[in-house]
């Protein structure tokens, strides 16, 4: 009776090829999955033309600094009826207050809002917004000065 030595498995070029194909296959699959998830969750464009936006960047910084120097404070909240209430400080009574409500992921169209000053000391929108997450881009024009800011919404009331 002869006993033969156990046969050793040899690492060949086919093994290396299989390892490389599987490794790169995983990388490609993850990249395609992440690209599909990213493109399905981003619904808008930050700027139309990035070159033109880069040329305006310093001007935007100057406007933001001038806006902050006005000292206005603005808090936004959703009333039970869906209208938006702005609580402000330092804003003159004769100011014109408008806003654009933007859905964070762009799944709903932007909505323009106009505000009127009420006896309760708050600015209330003339139209309601549907219940959802919204970001308000608020514009206050008063006495030749412009204030711009963004606020997220919270729900008030029952």
Buried (B, 14 or more C-beta within 10 A) or exposed (E): EEEEEEEEEEEEEEEEEEEEEEEEEEEEEEEEEEEEEEEEEEEEEEEEEEEEEEEEEEEEEEBEEEBEEBEBEBEBBBBEEEBBBBEBEEBEEEBEBBBBBBBEEEEBEEBEBEBEBEEEEBBBBEEBBEEEEBBBBBBBEBEEBEBBBEBEBEEEEE
